[in-house]
Amino acid sequence: AAEAYRKASELDCFWKMHIKKEIPHGAGLGGASADAAAVLFLLEEKYGSLGKERLFSLASSLGADIPFLLCPHAAARCRGIGEKIEPFSAGGGLSLLLAMGHERVSTPRAYAGVEEREGAAMERAEKRLEALCCTIAEGQMEGLRELLFNDLQAPATALAPEIARLLEDLESVSPMAMAMTGSGAACMGLFRREEEANGAASALAGRWPFLRVCHTLAGT
C-alpha cells in the first residue's frame, strides 16, 4: 500500500512502518485490508497528494474491501467488487463475540465454490439483503437471525470443517444471530449486551484459540 501510494503520488521518499496486527490471518475479517487502509489514510493525511477520488481508486486496485475501510461510515452496503459504497444509518451498537479455530480458508477457493445467482434467486437475495439493512437501520436486532446470511459459508466449511463445530459452539451460548465472517474461517455471535458476549466468551474459553469481544458502531 505504501509503495502504491508513493508511485501514484510521485513522492521521492520511503517510509519505515510498524504495524501491530491483532486481527488473525485467514479470519475473513479484513485484517490485511485494514492495515492497507490505515497506511493509505495516514499517508494521504500527511501529504494530501491524491485527493479522495484518486485515493479510493488506488484503494480499490489494492483490495476489494479497502475502499469501505477507508470510508468514514459506521455501516454501508457495498456493491460491485466493493467499490460502490452506499452508507445507511445503523441502530444501537451490538456486542459481538468473534471466534476462530486453527484452520484457515483460501479466499479464492472459497469464492470459487459459490454458485452464481441469477434471475429469481438473485431477486430473493436482493430482497433479503434490503430487509437486513432495514432491520439494522431500525435497530430491530431480534430479526437478524432470519436475515443474516453468507454465501461463502458453505464452500468455506467444505474447506475448513471446524467452522461447522465453531458455529455449533456459538449456538450453545444463545446469540441473537450468528454467521461466518467474510470468507472465513472466523465466526461471530451477536449479542444485545456486552455482559452477554463476555459470558459467552467465558463459556467457550479454552475451546478455541481466538476469542474476542468487540462492538459494532452506531450512526451513519
C-alpha positions as CSV (number, residue, x, y, z in Angstrom):
1,A,0.0,0.0,0.0
2,A,2.8,2.4,0.9
3,E,4.7,1.6,-2.3
4,A,1.5,2.0,-4.4
5,Y,0.9,5.4,-2.8
6,R,4.4,6.5,-3.4
7,K,4.2,5.7,-7.1
8,A,0.7,7.2,-7.5
9,S,1.7,10.4,-5.8
10,E,5.2,10.5,-7.4
11,L,6.8,11.2,-4.0
12,D,10.5,10.8,-3.8
13,C,10.7,9.2,-0.4
14,F,10.3,6.0,1.6
15,W,8.9,5.1,5.0
16,K,9.6,2.7,7.8
17,M,6.4,1.5,9.4
18,H,5.5,-0.7,12.3
19,I,2.0,-2.3,12.3
20,K,0.7,-4.0,15.4
21,K,-1.6,-6.7,13.9
22,E,-4.3,-8.0,16.2
23,I,-6.7,-9.5,13.6
24,P,-5.7,-13.0,12.9
25,H,-4.6,-14.0,9.4
26,G,-7.2,-16.0,7.4
27,A,-10.1,-14.9,9.5
28,G,-12.2,-13.3,6.9
29,L,-12.2,-10.1,9.0
30,G,-10.3,-7.9,6.5
31,G,-7.2,-7.6,8.7
32,A,-4.7,-7.2,5.8
33,S,-7.1,-4.8,4.1
34,A,-7.5,-2.8,7.3
35,D,-3.7,-2.5,7.5
36,A,-3.6,-1.2,3.9
37,A,-6.4,1.2,4.5
38,A,-4.6,2.6,7.6
39,V,-1.4,3.1,5.6
40,L,-3.2,4.9,2.8
41,F,-5.2,7.1,5.2
42,L,-2.1,8.1,7.2
43,L,-0.1,8.9,4.0
44,E,-2.9,10.9,2.5
45,E,-3.4,12.7,5.7
46,K,0.3,13.7,5.8
47,Y,0.8,14.5,2.2
48,G,-2.6,15.1,0.6
49,S,-1.2,14.2,-2.7
50,L,-4.1,12.2,-4.3
51,G,-7.4,13.6,-3.2
52,K,-10.4,11.5,-2.3
53,E,-11.3,10.1,-5.8
54,R,-7.7,9.0,-6.7
55,L,-7.2,7.6,-3.2
56,F,-10.3,5.5,-3.4
57,S,-9.4,4.3,-6.9
58,L,-5.9,3.3,-5.7
59,A,-7.5,1.5,-2.7
60,S,-9.8,-0.4,-5.0
61,S,-6.9,-1.6,-7.1
62,L,-5.2,-3.0,-4.0
63,G,-8.2,-4.8,-2.5
64,A,-12.0,-5.0,-2.9
65,D,-12.8,-4.1,0.7
66,I,-10.2,-1.4,1.2
67,P,-12.5,1.5,0.0
68,F,-15.1,0.6,2.6
69,L,-12.4,0.5,5.3
70,L,-11.3,4.0,4.2
71,C,-14.8,5.5,4.3
72,P,-16.0,7.2,7.5
73,H,-19.3,5.5,7.7
74,A,-20.4,3.1,10.5
75,A,-22.4,0.9,8.2
76,A,-22.7,0.6,4.4
77,R,-23.9,-1.6,1.7
78,C,-21.2,-2.3,-0.8
79,R,-21.8,-3.3,-4.4
80,G,-19.7,-4.1,-7.5
81,I,-16.5,-5.6,-6.1
82,G,-16.8,-3.4,-3.0
83,E,-16.1,0.0,-4.6
84,K,-19.7,1.2,-4.8
85,I,-20.4,2.2,-1.2
86,E,-24.0,3.1,0.0
87,P,-23.9,4.2,3.6
88,F,-27.0,3.7,5.8
89,S,-27.9,4.5,9.4
90,A,-27.0,1.8,11.9
91,G,-29.1,1.5,15.1
92,G,-27.7,1.0,18.5
93,G,-24.4,-0.8,18.8
94,L,-24.2,-4.5,19.4
95,S,-21.6,-6.7,21.1
96,L,-20.0,-9.4,19.0
97,L,-18.1,-12.5,20.1
98,L,-15.6,-13.3,17.4
99,A,-14.2,-16.9,17.5
100,M,-11.7,-18.8,15.3
101,G,-10.1,-22.2,15.3
102,H,-6.8,-23.4,13.8
103,E,-8.0,-23.9,10.2
104,R,-7.6,-21.2,7.5
105,V,-9.6,-20.7,4.3
106,S,-8.2,-19.6,1.0
107,T,-10.3,-16.7,-0.2
108,P,-10.0,-17.5,-3.9
109,R,-11.0,-21.2,-3.2
110,A,-14.0,-20.1,-1.1
111,Y,-15.2,-17.8,-3.9
112,A,-14.7,-20.5,-6.5
113,G,-17.2,-22.6,-4.6
114,V,-20.1,-20.1,-4.7
115,E,-22.9,-20.7,-7.1
116,E,-23.7,-17.6,-9.1
117,R,-27.2,-16.3,-8.5
118,E,-29.3,-15.4,-11.5
119,G,-33.0,-14.3,-12.1
120,A,-35.4,-15.2,-9.3
121,A,-32.6,-16.4,-7.0
122,M,-30.8,-13.0,-7.3
123,E,-34.0,-11.1,-6.7
124,R,-34.7,-13.1,-3.5
125,A,-31.2,-12.4,-2.3
126,E,-31.6,-8.7,-3.0
127,K,-34.8,-8.5,-1.1
128,R,-33.3,-10.4,1.9
129,L,-30.3,-8.0,1.9
130,E,-32.6,-5.0,1.7
131,A,-34.6,-6.3,4.7
132,L,-31.3,-6.9,6.6
133,C,-30.2,-3.3,6.1
134,C,-33.6,-2.0,7.2
135,T,-33.5,-4.2,10.3
136,I,-30.1,-2.9,11.2
137,A,-31.1,0.8,10.5
138,E,-34.3,0.5,12.6
139,G,-32.5,-1.2,15.5
140,Q,-34.8,-4.3,15.4
141,M,-32.0,-6.6,16.1
142,E,-34.1,-9.6,17.1
143,G,-34.9,-10.1,13.4
144,L,-31.3,-10.6,12.4
145,R,-31.3,-14.4,12.9
146,E,-33.7,-15.0,10.0
147,L,-32.0,-12.4,7.7
148,L,-28.3,-12.8,8.2
149,F,-26.6,-14.9,5.6
150,N,-23.2,-15.6,4.0
151,D,-23.0,-17.3,0.6
152,L,-19.4,-18.2,1.3
153,Q,-20.2,-20.2,4.5
154,A,-21.0,-23.5,2.7
155,P,-17.9,-23.6,0.4
156,A,-15.6,-22.3,3.3
157,T,-17.0,-25.0,5.6
158,A,-16.2,-27.7,3.0
159,L,-12.6,-26.4,3.0
160,A,-12.4,-26.0,6.8
161,P,-14.8,-28.4,8.5
162,E,-14.2,-27.0,12.0
163,I,-16.3,-23.9,11.0
164,A,-19.3,-26.1,11.5
165,R,-18.2,-27.1,15.0
166,L,-17.4,-23.5,15.8
167,L,-21.0,-22.4,14.8
168,E,-22.4,-25.2,16.9
169,D,-20.4,-23.9,19.9
170,L,-21.7,-20.4,19.3
171,E,-25.3,-21.7,19.1
172,S,-24.8,-23.2,22.5
173,V,-24.3,-19.8,24.1
174,S,-27.6,-18.3,22.7
175,P,-26.6,-15.4,20.5
176,M,-29.3,-13.3,18.7
177,A,-27.7,-14.3,15.4
178,M,-24.5,-15.8,14.2
179,A,-22.6,-16.4,10.9
180,M,-19.2,-16.9,9.5
181,T,-17.3,-13.7,8.8
182,G,-16.3,-12.9,5.3
183,S,-14.7,-15.8,3.5
184,G,-13.9,-17.5,6.9
185,A,-12.6,-19.0,8.9
186,A,-13.7,-16.9,11.9
187,C,-17.4,-16.8,13.1
188,M,-19.3,-14.3,15.0
189,G,-22.2,-14.3,17.5
190,L,-24.2,-11.2,18.0
191,F,-25.5,-10.1,21.4
192,R,-27.6,-7.2,22.6
193,R,-25.5,-6.5,25.7
194,E,-21.8,-6.6,26.4
195,E,-22.2,-8.8,29.5
196,E,-23.9,-11.4,27.5
197,A,-21.0,-11.5,25.0
198,N,-18.5,-11.6,27.8
199,G,-20.4,-14.5,29.4
200,A,-20.4,-16.4,26.1
201,A,-16.6,-15.8,25.8
202,S,-16.1,-17.2,29.3
203,A,-18.2,-20.3,28.5
204,L,-16.1,-21.0,25.4
205,A,-12.7,-20.2,26.9
206,G,-10.2,-22.9,26.2
207,R,-12.1,-24.4,23.4
208,W,-10.9,-22.1,20.7
209,P,-7.6,-20.3,20.3
210,F,-9.1,-16.9,19.3
211,L,-12.0,-15.3,21.2
212,R,-12.6,-11.6,21.2
213,V,-15.5,-9.4,22.3
214,C,-15.9,-6.3,20.2
215,H,-18.7,-3.8,19.3
216,T,-20.5,-2.5,16.3
217,L,-20.6,1.2,15.6
218,A,-23.8,3.2,15.7
219,G,-24.6,6.1,13.4
220,T,-24.2,6.7,9.7
